[in-house]
Amino acid sequence: MDPNTVPTEDLSFYAQYKDVLLVLLGAVCASLGGFAGAWYRAKLAGEVKFKESLAEQKANALGKAMRLLNGLRSIRIQGVHKDVLDFIREHNEWMLDNEPVLPQKAVENWHSVRHNVRSLMRKDSRLQGSDNGPQRNLLIEEIHHDEEFTDNLVKEAEQLIRQELSLKPFKIHRRKRTTTQEGTLARLTKPIRRYLRK
């Protein structure tokens, strides 16, 4: 018998079940394809849901960070350094927990404010113990510049948060002030002008 020839009874087996085998193979491939498609859609849906929850967490964190920075600015305006440090200590853990979703520079500014306020407290202590003279004046000027710098750190952090939230910067509108002499003259002559109108 020639090794290259296939027995006829084997051919008849393949011929008889060829269609059945092809149908079974097609069914297996279709099942695998359906499973792979369902798995991919589930994976995609999971990624979308994760991104949505991350965006929601980021929006919430940015909103709270904005409120905290507004509160910090209000306390800074009052000028009591201990109150500023207490406020920062009270909210520092939240800031650290939300650092991954907040702008890095805003978090750095938060910590820089704490550092600068501590420095201001030391300088205030030195100022109270100093005598009048050029050293005292230099220290007063240095404290003034440090306070401006600290206020600018808070403002910069607020601006970064506003940018992340796609909020436009806002400006506080104030009445234009007249010069002291004009203002005094206007106040003094107001009753006269009122009388003349009658």
C-alpha positions in Angstrom: 0.0 0.0 0.0 1.3 3.4 -0.9 1.8 5.7 2.1 0.5 8.8 0.2 -2.9 7.4 -0.5 -5.7 7.8 1.9 -8.0 4.8 2.4 -11.4 5.3 0.8 -13.3 4.5 3.9 -11.7 7.4 5.7 -12.6 9.7 2.9 -16.2 8.7 3.1 -16.2 9.5 6.8 -14.9 13.1 6.2 -17.3 13.5 3.3 -20.3 12.5 5.4 -19.5 14.7 8.3 -17.8 17.6 6.6 -20.9 19.8 6.6 -21.6 19.0 10.2 -18.0 19.8 11.3 -18.1 23.1 9.4 -21.4 24.1 11.1 -20.0 23.2 14.5 -16.8 25.2 13.8 -18.8 28.2 12.6 -20.9 28.0 15.8 -17.8 27.9 18.0 -16.3 30.9 16.2 -19.5 32.9 16.4 -19.8 32.2 20.1 -16.2 33.2 20.7 -16.7 36.4 18.6 -19.9 37.2 20.6 -18.1 36.7 23.9 -15.2 38.8 22.8 -17.5 41.6 21.7 -19.5 41.5 24.9 -16.3 41.6 26.9 -15.0 44.5 25.0 -18.2 46.5 25.4 -18.2 45.8 29.1 -14.6 46.9 29.4 -15.4 50.1 27.5 -18.5 50.8 29.6 -16.4 50.3 32.8 -13.8 52.8 31.6 -16.4 55.3 30.7 -18.1 54.9 34.1 -14.7 55.3 35.8 -13.9 58.4 33.9 -17.4 59.9 34.7 -17.0 59.2 38.4 -13.5 60.7 38.3 -14.8 63.8 36.6 -17.6 64.1 39.1 -15.1 63.7 42.0 -12.9 66.3 40.4 -15.8 68.8 39.9 -16.8 68.3 43.6 -13.2 68.7 44.8 -12.7 71.9 42.7 -15.9 73.4 44.0 -14.9 72.7 47.6 -11.4 74.0 47.0 -12.8 77.2 45.6 -14.9 77.6 48.8 -11.9 76.9 51.0 -9.7 79.4 49.1 -12.5 82.0 49.4 -12.6 81.3 53.2 -8.8 81.5 53.4 -8.8 84.9 51.6 -11.5 86.2 53.9 -9.5 85.2 57.0 -6.3 86.7 55.5 -8.1 90.0 55.0 -8.9 90.1 58.7 -5.1 89.8 59.3 -5.1 87.5 62.3 -2.3 85.0 61.5 -3.4 82.4 64.1 -6.8 82.2 62.6 -5.3 81.6 59.1 -3.1 78.8 60.5 -6.1 77.3 62.3 -8.2 77.3 59.1 -5.4 75.7 57.1 -4.9 73.0 59.8 -8.6 72.3 59.9 -8.8 71.7 56.1 -5.3 70.5 55.3 -6.2 66.8 55.5 -9.0 67.3 52.9 -6.5 69.2 50.7 -4.0 66.4 50.9 -6.7 63.7 50.2 -7.9 65.6 47.1 -4.4 66.6 45.8 -4.6 64.1 42.8 -7.6 65.9 41.3 -6.6 69.5 42.1 -4.2 71.6 40.1 -0.7 71.1 41.5 0.1 74.8 41.7 -3.0 75.4 43.8 -2.0 72.8 46.3 1.5 74.2 46.4 0.1 77.6 47.0 -2.0 76.3 49.9 1.0 74.9 51.6 3.1 78.0 50.8 0.5 80.2 52.5 0.9 78.2 55.7 4.7 78.5 55.5 4.5 82.2 54.8 2.0 82.9 57.6 4.3 81.1 60.1 7.1 83.4 58.9 4.9 86.4 59.3 4.0 85.4 62.9 7.8 85.3 63.7 8.4 88.7 62.1 5.4 90.2 64.0 7.0 88.9 67.2 10.3 90.5 66.3 8.4 93.7 65.4 6.8 94.0 68.8 10.1 93.6 70.5 12.0 96.1 68.4 12.6 99.8 69.0 11.7 102.6 66.6 14.4 103.1 64.0 15.5 102.0 60.6 15.5 98.3 61.4 11.9 98.5 62.6 10.9 100.3 59.4 12.7 97.7 57.3 10.9 94.9 59.2 7.5 96.7 58.7 8.2 97.0 55.0 9.2 93.3 54.8 6.1 92.2 56.6 4.0 94.3 54.2 5.6 92.7 51.2 5.2 89.2 52.7 1.5 89.8 53.3 1.0 90.9 49.7 2.9 87.9 48.5 0.7 85.6 50.6 -2.4 87.2 49.4 -1.2 86.8 45.8 -0.6 83.1 46.4 -4.3 82.7 47.5 -5.5 84.7 44.5 -3.3 82.7 42.1 -4.7 79.4 43.5 -8.3 80.7 43.1 -7.6 81.6 39.5 -6.2 78.2 38.8 -9.3 76.5 40.3 -11.6 78.9 38.3 -9.7 78.0 35.1 -10.2 74.2 35.8 -13.9 74.9 36.3 -14.0 77.0 33.1 -15.2 80.0 35.1 -14.4 83.4 34.0 -12.6 85.7 36.4 -14.8 88.1 38.2 -14.1 91.6 39.3 -15.5 93.3 42.3 -16.9 96.7 41.3 -16.5 99.6 43.7 -17.7 103.1 43.7 -15.0 105.5 42.4 -13.6 107.5 45.3 -13.1 111.2 45.0 -10.1 112.9 46.4 -10.3 113.9 50.0 -10.8 117.5 49.4 -13.5 117.0 46.7 -15.2 114.4 48.9 -15.2 116.7 51.9 -16.5 119.6 49.9 -19.2 117.4 48.3 -20.3 116.2 51.8 -20.4 119.7 53.1 -22.3 121.3 50.2 -24.8 118.4 49.8 -27.3 119.9 52.3 -27.0 123.3 50.6 -27.6 121.7 47.1 -30.6 119.9 48.5 -32.0 123.1 49.9 -31.5 125.0 46.6 -33.4 122.3 44.7 -36.5 122.9 46.7 
